[in-house]
């Protein structure tokens, strides 16, 4: 299964095999003291690092290693 990323540097969409994708979570503290969590997929294609933000449901369903 391929996952589609947008390559900002080359301004085009790139299909990446799911075996080359890694999962990561970005967590930060909000001003009111809460925690915001964003779920992302990361890949490197041709020396260019690609990031795609996804929902928690999609993130959980993907069987990929976590960074």
C-alpha positions, 0 to 999 in steps of 0.5 A: 500500500502506498501513502501519498505525501506532498513534497514541498521542495519539488512541489509535487505529490509523491507515493511512498511505500508503507514499509518506508514510513515511520510514525511519530507523535508531536506533543506540546503544552497549551497555554491553559495547561492542557496537552495537544497531540498531533499524529504524523507519518514521516519518510525520506525520499531522495534526501528530502524529509516528508511529513504528513499529519493524519488523524489518530485513527489512521495513525493507530491503524498503520503498522509502522515503527514509531520514532 
